[in-house]
Amino acid sequence: DGISIYPLGTPFPVYCHKCWWGDGWDPTSYKMDYDKSKPFLEQFKELKQEINNDIETSQLLWLDFSTLFPFFSNPRKANPSLRIFCNAHNIEYRVLERMRNLTKDKLEQNWLACQAAVMRSAELEGFSYCDLVITCSEQDKQEVLLNLPNANVEVIPNGVDINYFIPESCPTEHPSLIYTGN
């Protein structure tokens, strides 16, 4: 029992804060055993269909990374009243573009350019379905709005407590670096 914005009898699970952020989740709840006698893509299609069937009866779809968009056909088709939120973390096609600019290998540059183009298309299409896109920086928010001016985008920084993550006072044999964000 607890206080919730959802009424009793809500047709989806409502979790307490501790449970939501806890380690009790079953990552295999959408698993399928791999059947070597059937083609992989056929089985993957079955798994996608099972997820899409659940979407048809859901009220909310929360995507914790924009890289998940390619796994969903337009969820609005299946459920026009579905609320869709995406916590984008990064604009992934921009990450791929930066990686392309850092490599010296021409083949890798071409591969990353292709991956960035595919990801850009998937992300922008996915963001267009969202009721809310959450980014970690103002720069990422502006990138989404540049391509989708009517998108509802909010910035929630993923700050790091620099007082907690203070380097040890003793020197190390190899230098280290922790990177977060863009």
BABAGU-856598 format. One record per residue (C-alpha): residue in three letters; z, y, x. Coordinates in steps of 0.5 Angstrom, whole numbers, plus 500, padded with zeros to 3 digits. Each point is the difference from the previous one (the first is absolute). Layout:
N
<rec "ALA"; <Z; Y; X>> ...
//
This chain:
182
<rec "ASP"; <500; 500; 500>> <rec "GLY"; <499; 507; 502>> <rec "ILE"; <497; 507; 499>> <rec "SER"; <492; 500; 499>> <rec "ILE"; <494; 504; 498>> <rec "TYR"; <497; 494; 497>> <rec "PRO"; <503; 497; 493>> <rec "LEU"; <503; 493; 499>> <rec "GLY"; <494; 495; 498>> <rec "THR"; <495; 504; 505>> <rec "PRO"; <494; 495; 501>> <rec "PHE"; <501; 500; 508>> <rec "PRO"; <506; 499; 504>> <rec "VAL"; <504; 506; 502>> <rec "TYR"; <504; 499; 507>> <rec "CYS"; <506; 503; 502>> <rec "HIS"; <500; 504; 507>> <rec "LYS"; <503; 495; 504>> <rec "CYS"; <495; 495; 497>> <rec "TRP"; <494; 504; 501>> <rec "TRP"; <501; 501; 507>> <rec "GLY"; <503; 494; 502>> <rec "ASP"; <497; 494; 503>> <rec "GLY"; <501; 495; 494>> <rec "TRP"; <492; 501; 498>> <rec "ASP"; <496; 494; 500>> <rec "PRO"; <494; 501; 504>> <rec "THR"; <497; 494; 497>> <rec "SER"; <500; 502; 493>> <rec "TYR"; <492; 501; 500>> <rec "LYS"; <499; 494; 505>> <rec "MET"; <495; 495; 499>> <rec "ASP"; <499; 493; 504>> <rec "TYR"; <494; 500; 504>> <rec "ASP"; <495; 495; 497>> <rec "LYS"; <496; 498; 506>> <rec "SER"; <495; 496; 495>> <rec "LYS"; <498; 507; 497>> <rec "PRO"; <497; 506; 503>> <rec "PHE"; <505; 505; 503>> <rec "LEU"; <497; 506; 496>> <rec "GLU"; <500; 496; 493>> <rec "GLN"; <507; 499; 501>> <rec "PHE"; <501; 508; 502>> <rec "LYS"; <497; 502; 494>> <rec "GLU"; <504; 496; 496>> <rec "LEU"; <506; 503; 503>> <rec "LYS"; <497; 507; 499>> <rec "GLN"; <499; 498; 493>> <rec "GLU"; <507; 498; 499>> <rec "ILE"; <503; 506; 502>> <rec "ASN"; <495; 504; 496>> <rec "ASN"; <502; 496; 494>> <rec "ASP"; <507; 503; 501>> <rec "ILE"; <498; 507; 501>> <rec "GLU"; <497; 499; 493>> <rec "THR"; <507; 500; 497>> <rec "SER"; <504; 504; 505>> <rec "GLN"; <502; 507; 499>> <rec "LEU"; <500; 503; 507>> <rec "LEU"; <496; 498; 506>> <rec "TRP"; <504; 502; 507>> <rec "LEU"; <495; 499; 506>> <rec "ASP"; <504; 501; 506>> <rec "PHE"; <494; 501; 505>> <rec "SER"; <493; 502; 498>> <rec "THR"; <497; 494; 504>> <rec "LEU"; <502; 496; 494>> <rec "PHE"; <494; 504; 496>> <rec "PRO"; <495; 495; 502>> <rec "PHE"; <504; 494; 496>> <rec "PHE"; <499; 503; 494>> <rec "SER"; <495; 501; 495>> <rec "ASN"; <500; 507; 496>> <rec "PRO"; <507; 498; 497>> <rec "ARG"; <499; 506; 495>> <rec "LYS"; <494; 495; 497>> <rec "ALA"; <505; 495; 498>> <rec "ASN"; <506; 504; 498>> <rec "PRO"; <498; 508; 498>> <rec "SER"; <508; 501; 499>> <rec "LEU"; <502; 498; 507>> <rec "ARG"; <503; 505; 504>> <rec "ILE"; <498; 499; 508>> <rec "PHE"; <504; 503; 506>> <rec "CYS"; <498; 499; 507>> <rec "ASN"; <505; 502; 506>> <rec "ALA"; <494; 501; 505>> <rec "HIS"; <504; 500; 506>> <rec "ASN"; <494; 502; 504>> <rec "ILE"; <493; 502; 498>> <rec "GLU"; <497; 493; 503>> <rec "TYR"; <493; 502; 501>> <rec "ARG"; <502; 506; 504>> <rec "VAL"; <505; 495; 505>> <rec "LEU"; <493; 496; 501>> <rec "GLU"; <496; 506; 502>> <rec "ARG"; <506; 502; 505>> <rec "MET"; <499; 493; 503>> <rec "ARG"; <493; 501; 500>> <rec "ASN"; <500; 506; 504>> <rec "LEU"; <505; 497; 505>> <rec "THR"; <496; 494; 502>> <rec "LYS"; <495; 500; 505>> <rec "ASP"; <497; 494; 498>> <rec "LYS"; <493; 501; 496>> <rec "LEU"; <501; 494; 496>> <rec "GLU"; <507; 501; 498>> <rec "GLN"; <498; 508; 498>> <rec "ASN"; <495; 497; 496>> <rec "TRP"; <504; 495; 497>> <rec "LEU"; <506; 505; 499>> <rec "ALA"; <495; 505; 497>> <rec "CYS"; <497; 495; 495>> <rec "GLN"; <508; 498; 498>> <rec "ALA"; <501; 507; 499>> <rec "ALA"; <494; 501; 495>> <rec "VAL"; <502; 494; 496>> <rec "MET"; <508; 502; 500>> <rec "ARG"; <498; 507; 498>> <rec "SER"; <496; 498; 494>> <rec "ALA"; <505; 495; 498>> <rec "GLU"; <506; 505; 501>> <rec "LEU"; <497; 506; 496>> <rec "GLU"; <498; 495; 494>> <rec "GLY"; <507; 497; 500>> <rec "PHE"; <503; 507; 500>> <rec "SER"; <495; 503; 495>> <rec "TYR"; <504; 494; 495>> <rec "CYS"; <507; 503; 502>> <rec "ASP"; <504; 504; 496>> <rec "LEU"; <504; 502; 506>> <rec "VAL"; <498; 499; 507>> <rec "ILE"; <506; 501; 505>> <rec "THR"; <499; 502; 507>> <rec "CYS"; <504; 501; 506>> <rec "SER"; <497; 506; 503>> <rec "GLU"; <497; 507; 497>> <rec "GLN"; <494; 498; 504>> <rec "ASP"; <499; 493; 497>> <rec "LYS"; <501; 504; 493>> <rec "GLN"; <495; 505; 502>> <rec "GLU"; <495; 494; 502>> <rec "VAL"; <501; 497; 493>> <rec "LEU"; <499; 507; 496>> <rec "LEU"; <494; 501; 504>> <rec "ASN"; <496; 494; 498>> <rec "LEU"; <504; 500; 493>> <rec "PRO"; <502; 507; 498>> <rec "ASN"; <503; 498; 493>> <rec "ALA"; <504; 494; 503>> <rec "ASN"; <508; 501; 499>> <rec "VAL"; <502; 499; 507>> <rec "GLU"; <507; 501; 503>> <rec "VAL"; <503; 500; 507>> <rec "ILE"; <506; 496; 501>> <rec "PRO"; <502; 501; 508>> <rec "ASN"; <502; 493; 503>> <rec "GLY"; <505; 503; 505>> <rec "VAL"; <503; 497; 506>> <rec "ASP"; <507; 501; 501>> <rec "ILE"; <499; 503; 508>> <rec "ASN"; <508; 500; 501>> <rec "TYR"; <500; 493; 498>> <rec "PHE"; <494; 498; 504>> <rec "ILE"; <503; 503; 507>> <rec "PRO"; <497; 497; 506>> <rec "GLU"; <505; 496; 504>> <rec "SER"; <503; 504; 506>> <rec "CYS"; <499; 495; 505>> <rec "PRO"; <492; 500; 503>> <rec "THR"; <496; 494; 498>> <rec "GLU"; <495; 496; 504>> <rec "HIS"; <494; 502; 496>> <rec "PRO"; <500; 506; 495>> <rec "SER"; <499; 499; 493>> <rec "LEU"; <498; 504; 494>> <rec "ILE"; <501; 500; 493>> <rec "TYR"; <495; 503; 495>> <rec "THR"; <500; 501; 493>> <rec "GLY"; <496; 504; 495>> <rec "ASN"; <493; 503; 502>> 
//
